[in-house]
Amino acid sequence: MIIHCCTSLLLLLAGGAAFAAPPQAAEADFAQASARVDTPARAGADRALRDFAAQWQAEAGTLPQGFPFDVADVADLAGAKVGYGFRVYEADPATLLAGSSLDASLRATGTWRFNVTLDGRPIGLMTLVEDAGGWQAVSFGGAGLAKEIDAVVDARAGQALRYVRVNAATSDFIAVGDGGKARYAPLRAARESLRLAAVGKHGGDGLYADAELAAQLRDGVGRGLAGQQGE
């Protein structure tokens, strides 16, 4: 069996001008339990987690090296649950390099990720994409990333959140707020790649304004694209 272990992944979404309103039948990003909707993507996540747990039943009492979820024993998967889900938004590198803001560069990828929990704590993430057969899980893992995201979600309860990936700069963020008013909480990959301080220049809440990130992001995207061309 092939397991895709991801320690850090991110993707993004947005349609046209920044954070477009989701379809009416869709679940909101990072929705609390009471606001979650039985969407095809969530149903696919539930099914994928059940199937994944069933594949490991015979290995109870062990924890294989590199196991994608943060559990003490594979038998713990029997109690794992699918938590909040979120769309993945990705920044178009050409748009960023042309001088547009991060918000204006965001595009929808069509990917959803779901938090996986055990006894209320995050143990990893599942990434799902839609194909002709419905919503399919393509990776399991990212326990460290799941904990980072969960900390931001807990700290920003009730605020609009989006998951943002600048793939060319190996950087990911949680956008807090809507559209051009959003500010960004850099996750570990972004802090390391862009050498960001713990807080933005104009506040002590750990959030960066779009303009505060512009120069570092363009430099990071430029380096990333140059490296890809040199491979």
N, C-alpha and C positions, 0 to 999 in steps of 0.2 A: 504494500500500500504506500502511496506517495503522500507525504504530509508537507504542505507548504508552511514553513515556520517564518513568520515575519516579525522582526523585532521593531521595525519602524516602517510604516507604510502611511501614505496619505494620498488622497486625491481630492478633487474639488468639483464644485458645480456652480454654475450660475448661468442664467440665460440672458443674453443681451446686456442690458444696463444693470449690472450688479445683481443684487439678490432679488430675483423675480419671485413672485408669489408661487408657491407650489400648487400643483393640481388639487382640486377640491377633495378628491378621493385619497390623497396621499397623507401619510403621517408626517407631523412636524418633526424637524430635526431635534434630537435630544429630548423627546417628549417624556414627561412624567408618566408613571404607570397608568394613571387615570385617564390620560389623553391619548394613549396608544390605540392605533387602528389596525384591524386585521387585514392588512394589505397583502398582496401577493409576495412582496419582498419579505415581509415579516413571516409569513407562512413558510416561505422557502428557508428562512433562517432557522425556524423551529425544527423543520424537517431535517435540515443539514446537521444541526446539533444532535438530534436523536440518532441519526445514522452514524455520526462520528463516534458517539458514546457506545453504540452497539458494536462497532468494529473493534473496540478495545476491551469488551467485557471479559474475554478470555485471559487478558493480561492483568486482571485484578491482583493487587498485592505488589505491583511493580510500578516503576516510573522510568520509562526508557529515556536515555540520554537525548537531550534536545527536544523533549516533549513540548508542544506548542503552548500549552496552558499552564498557568501557575497553580498546580495542585500537588498534594503530597502523594497521591496514589491515583492511578487511572480510574479506580472505582469511584472516586469523587465525582466523576462526570455524570453519574446517575442523578446527582442533585444540582447540576449546573442548569442555568436558565438564560434565556435570551432577554437582555435588558433593552435599553434605549437604542434606537438606530439613528443614523445620520447619513445624509447625502455627502458625496465627495465633490468638492469644488476644486478646479485646477486653473492656475493662472496661465494665460497664453504668453509665452516668452517674447514673441515679436511685439505684442501690444505693450508689454512692460518696457521693452527697450526703446519703443517709439515715444515714450514719455507719459503714457497713461498711468493712472493710479492703479494700485493693486485691486481695489474694488472694481474698477472698470474693466480689468483684464480677466476677471473670473468667467469661467465657462463650465457648463454641465458635462460631467463625464458619464453619467448614467449608472455609476457605481454606488452601492449602499454598503455601509459597514454597521455591524451590530456588536454592542458590548455583551460579553458573556460573564455572568456572575455566579458565584457560589456563596451561599449564606450572606448575600448582600454585598460582597466585595468583588471587584473586577478581577477576572483571571485571564482575560485575553479578548481578542477581537476576531470576528469572522467578516470576510469580505465577500460580497455577492454581486454577480452580474447577471443580466438577463439575456437568455439566448432563445432559440426556437423551442426548447423544452421547458422554459420557465426560468425562475430564479435559481441560480446554482452557486454554491459556495466554491470559491477559487483559492482561498487561503484561510488558515487558522494560525493564530499566534499573536504577537505584539503585546505580551503581558505588561511590559514596562510602559508602553505607549497607552494602553488601556487605563493604567493607574494615573498617568499624567492627565489624560482627557477627563477622567472622572473627577479629579481634583478641581479642574476649571469648571466643570458642570456644577459641582456642589457649591463652589464659591459664587457662581453667577446664576443661581436659581431664579427663574422667572424672567430672565433676559433672553433676547433672541441670540442664538448661537449658530455659527456655521463652521464647518471643518474645511480648512483651506490648505492646499498644497501648491508650492512653487517648485515643481519637479526639477527644473533646470538648475535651481539654486540649492537643491537638497534641503528644503525648508518647509516646515509646516506650522500652522497656526490655528487657533480658535478665534474666529471673528466674533466680537461681542457688539451687538447693535445691528441696525439695518442700514444697508446701502452705504452712501458716502459718509454717514455718521458713524460707521463701525470703527472700532479700535481692535487691536490684535494682540492676543496673548501668544507669544512665541513658545512653541514646544521645544524639547531638548534639541532636536535636529536643527531647528532654526537658530537657536541660541549658539550652538557650536559652529554651524556653517557660516553664519553672518557675524559671529563674535559680538552678540548683543549683550548688553547689561541686563540685570535682573528686572529693571523697570524702565519705562519710557522716560524721556527727558522731562516731560511736563506733568508727571504724576507718579505717585508712589503705589499705584494699584497693580503694577505688573503689565499694564497695557500700553501698546504703542499706537500712536496716530498713524494713518496711512503715510503722511508726508515724512514722518520720522524714519520710515523703513525704505523710502524710495531709493536713496543712493546705494545702500547696502544690497538691496535686492537686485538692482540693475548690474552692480558689480558682480554679484554672485551668479546671476543668469549669464552674463557675458563669459565668466570663467567656465561655467558649466558647459555652455555651447561650444566654446573653444576646445575644451577637453574632449567632447564627443567627436568633433571634427578631426581631432588628432589621433583618434583610436584606429 
